[in-house]
Amino acid sequence: MSKSRWQEVPKIDFHAHVVLHEREDTDLKLNTPEMMLEAMEKNNVERAVILPINHPEYFPLTGDERKDWLRANNDRQAELMRDSKGKFIAFADCTLGDIYTGTWQVATELERAVRELGLRGLKIHPSNLKMAADDPRLFPVVKKAAELKIPIVVHSYPSASDPMFDLSAPERIFRLIWAVGLDPEERPPFIVAHMGGVRFLEMVVGGGYVDISGMLLDICELYGVEFAERLLRRIGLERVLFGTDYPIFPYERYFEVLDRMSFTEEEIEQIAYKNAARLLKLKS
């Protein structure tokens, strides 16, 4: 049996989660730091971008943490990154609740998370915020990310809190980045997560980066592997990031479909590692 090219190549997983306690009401599975590191070693993932789960039940909260769980969530993200000895690259949160008390407070906390805690990017989940991605209340947060020169990952997939898939549609994400009043060279780099969900064709004409987590598997199942490869090439391989949404989806499912695509070794390295390394400004 031939070895998987995609399992063997060094990778940066641009969309992963550490899950610190069981959540029976969701599709998230327990994935402790130790479990995540073990999966990374097994699958030759050199680094993983650890995204917050944008919900106050990300970990059990008590006392002062419950009063300010945005700050607590970012503190925990920094702890995960620090304890991983360079394996985790943690992004900051932009949470439900806090966003309504004033986005300037979220922007202020983002500055603390980056400058003091060392977090490397921002995750926005419009569906959990119950706020459209292009809502002007998010503009101060995007402007702060631009000032801090960090990338933004924006969730883009139907969910129970956005069943009509309106809040996090790709077109709204594009508008969020373009409408904040920044010159093109000042705009923060952004990543549309999950390939833009069921509106993946919008990624062909949109901008930014796209991670393949989740939706690539759906596309392969519904339309076939050859269609999925043509779509990735049409989007532009320089914009595509390897991401899995682990632990929701196992690495093996991605290797199985990606190994069937006709990418060259250089193209595999580009998607698996080089695009992410460039975006994260990692030293070679």
C-alpha positions in Angstrom: 0.0 0.0 0.0 1.5 3.3 -1.1 2.1 6.0 1.6 0.0 9.1 1.7 1.9 12.1 0.2 -0.3 14.4 2.2 0.4 12.7 5.5 4.2 12.7 4.9 4.6 16.4 3.8 5.2 18.9 6.6 2.0 20.9 7.3 0.6 23.9 9.1 -3.0 23.2 10.1 -4.6 26.6 9.8 -7.9 25.7 11.5 -7.8 23.5 14.7 -9.4 23.6 18.1 -8.3 22.5 21.6 -11.4 21.4 23.5 -10.9 21.3 27.2 -14.1 19.6 28.3 -16.8 17.4 26.8 -19.6 19.3 25.0 -22.4 16.8 24.4 -24.7 19.3 22.7 -22.3 20.1 19.9 -20.1 18.3 17.3 -17.0 19.3 19.2 -15.1 16.4 20.8 -12.7 16.5 23.7 -9.3 17.4 22.4 -6.8 18.3 25.2 -3.4 19.9 24.3 -1.8 16.5 24.7 -4.3 14.9 22.4 -3.8 17.6 19.8 0.0 17.4 19.9 -0.2 13.6 19.5 -2.4 13.9 16.4 0.0 16.5 15.0 3.0 14.3 15.5 1.3 11.3 13.9 0.2 13.3 10.8 3.4 15.5 10.4 1.7 18.7 11.3 4.5 21.0 12.5 2.3 23.8 13.7 -1.4 24.3 14.3 -3.4 27.6 14.4 -5.5 27.1 17.5 -8.8 29.1 17.1 -11.0 30.0 20.0 -14.4 28.4 20.1 -16.1 31.8 20.4 -18.5 30.8 23.2 -18.4 31.3 27.0 -18.6 27.5 27.6 -15.3 27.0 25.8 -14.0 26.1 29.3 -15.8 26.1 32.7 -15.9 29.6 34.1 -16.1 30.7 37.7 -15.9 34.0 39.6 -14.0 36.8 37.9 -13.6 34.7 34.7 -17.4 34.6 34.2 -17.6 38.4 34.5 -15.0 38.9 31.8 -14.8 35.7 29.8 -13.5 37.4 26.6 -10.3 38.2 28.6 -10.3 34.8 30.2 -10.6 33.1 26.9 -7.7 35.0 25.5 -5.7 34.3 28.6 -6.4 30.6 28.1 -5.4 30.8 24.4 -2.1 32.4 25.4 -1.5 29.6 28.0 -2.1 26.9 25.4 0.3 28.6 23.0 3.0 29.1 25.6 2.8 25.5 27.0 3.0 24.0 23.5 6.6 25.2 23.0 5.9 26.7 19.6 3.6 24.0 18.2 0.4 26.1 18.7 -0.2 29.5 17.1 -3.2 30.9 19.0 -5.6 33.5 17.8 -7.7 35.9 19.9 -11.4 35.8 20.4 -14.2 38.2 19.5 -17.1 37.1 21.5 -20.8 37.1 22.0 -22.0 39.5 24.7 -18.9 41.6 24.9 -19.5 42.9 21.3 -22.7 44.5 22.5 -21.1 46.3 25.4 -19.1 48.3 22.9 -16.8 47.2 20.1 -14.2 49.6 21.4 -13.8 47.3 24.4 -13.3 44.3 22.1 -10.7 46.3 20.2 -9.0 47.2 23.4 -8.9 43.6 24.6 -7.6 42.6 21.2 -4.7 45.0 21.6 -3.9 43.5 25.0 -4.2 39.9 23.6 -1.7 40.7 20.8 0.8 43.1 22.5 0.9 41.6 26.0 -0.1 37.9 25.5 1.5 37.4 22.0 -1.6 36.0 20.3 -1.1 36.0 16.5 -4.4 36.7 14.9 -8.2 37.2 15.4 -11.2 34.8 15.0 -14.6 36.2 14.3 -17.7 34.0 14.3 -20.6 36.1 13.0 -23.1 33.3 13.6 -22.3 33.0 17.3 -22.3 36.7 17.6 -25.7 36.8 15.9 -24.3 39.7 13.9 -23.7 39.9 10.2 -20.1 39.9 9.2 -20.4 43.3 7.6 -22.1 44.9 10.6 -20.5 48.4 11.2 -20.1 47.5 14.9 -17.3 45.2 13.8 -15.4 47.9 12.0 -13.3 49.1 15.0 -12.2 45.5 15.6 -11.1 45.1 12.0 -9.3 48.5 12.1 -7.5 47.4 15.3 -6.4 44.1 13.6 -5.1 46.2 10.7 -3.1 48.4 13.1 -1.7 45.3 14.9 -0.9 43.8 11.5 -2.5 40.4 12.3 -4.7 38.2 10.1 -8.4 37.6 10.7 -10.1 34.3 10.3 -13.9 34.6 9.7 -16.2 31.6 10.1 -18.3 31.0 7.0 -20.6 28.0 7.2 -24.3 27.4 8.0 -25.0 26.8 11.7 -27.9 26.4 14.1 -27.6 30.0 15.0 -27.5 31.1 11.3 -29.5 28.4 9.5 -30.2 30.6 6.4 -26.5 31.2 6.1 -26.8 35.0 5.9 -24.7 36.3 8.7 -21.4 34.7 7.7 -21.8 34.5 3.9 -18.5 35.2 2.0 -20.0 38.4 0.4 -20.5 39.9 3.8 -16.9 39.0 4.8 -15.6 40.7 1.7 -17.7 43.8 2.5 -16.4 43.7 6.1 -12.8 44.0 4.9 -13.5 46.5 2.1 -16.0 48.8 3.9 -13.9 49.8 6.9 -12.3 52.7 5.1 -8.8 51.5 4.9 -6.5 51.7 1.9 -5.9 48.4 0.2 -2.4 48.1 1.5 -3.6 48.8 5.0 -6.3 46.1 5.1 -5.6 43.1 7.4 -5.1 39.8 5.7 -8.2 37.7 6.1 -9.1 34.1 5.8 -12.6 32.8 4.8 -13.0 29.6 6.9 -14.5 26.4 5.5 -14.1 27.6 1.9 -17.1 29.9 2.3 -19.5 27.0 3.2 -22.3 26.2 0.7 -21.5 29.5 -1.1 -18.0 28.3 -2.0 -18.3 29.7 -5.6 -18.1 33.2 -4.2 -14.5 32.5 -3.3 -13.6 32.3 -7.0 -14.4 36.1 -7.4 -13.6 37.2 -3.8 -10.3 38.0 -2.2 -8.3 36.9 0.8 -7.3 33.4 1.7 -9.5 30.3 2.1 -9.1 27.3 4.4 -10.4 24.0 3.2 -11.7 22.8 6.6 -14.9 20.8 6.5 -16.4 22.1 3.2 -13.7 20.4 1.0 -15.0 17.0 2.2 -18.6 18.0 1.5 -17.7 19.2 -2.0 -15.8 15.9 -2.8 -18.7 13.9 -1.6 -21.3 15.8 -3.5 -19.4 16.8 -6.7 -16.4 14.6 -6.8 -12.6 15.0 -6.2 -11.9 16.2 -9.7 -14.4 19.1 -9.4 -12.9 20.0 -6.0 -9.4 20.2 -7.5 -10.7 22.3 -10.3 -12.4 24.6 -7.8 -9.2 25.0 -5.7 -7.2 25.8 -8.9 -9.8 28.4 -10.0 -9.7 30.0 -6.5 -5.9 30.2 -6.9 -3.6 27.8 -5.0 -1.7 30.8 -3.6 -4.8 31.6 -1.6 -5.5 28.1 -0.3 -4.6 27.0 3.2 -4.6 23.5 4.7 -7.1 23.4 7.6 -9.1 20.7 9.1 -11.4 21.9 12.0 -9.8 19.1 14.0 -11.1 17.4 16.2 -14.4 17.6 14.3 -12.8 16.0 11.2 -9.9 13.6 11.3 -6.8 14.2 9.3 -7.2 10.9 7.4 -10.3 12.1 5.6 -8.4 15.0 4.1 -5.5 12.8 3.1 -7.8 10.4 1.4 -9.3 13.0 -1.0 -6.2 15.2 -1.4 -4.0 12.2 -2.4 -6.4 11.7 -5.3 -5.8 15.2 -6.7 -3.1 15.8 -9.2 -1.1 18.4 -7.4 2.7 18.6 -8.0 5.0 18.3 -5.0 5.5 22.1 -5.2 1.8 22.7 -5.1 1.3 20.4 -2.2 4.0 22.2 -0.3 2.4 25.5 -1.1 -1.0 24.5 0.2 0.2 22.4 3.1 2.8 24.8 4.5 4.2 27.7 2.4 1.0 29.9 2.1 0.4 29.7 5.9 4.1 30.3 6.7 4.0 33.5 4.5 0.8 34.7 6.1 2.0 34.1 9.6 5.4 35.5 8.8 7.2 32.4 10.0 10.9 32.1 9.6 11.9 29.4 7.2 
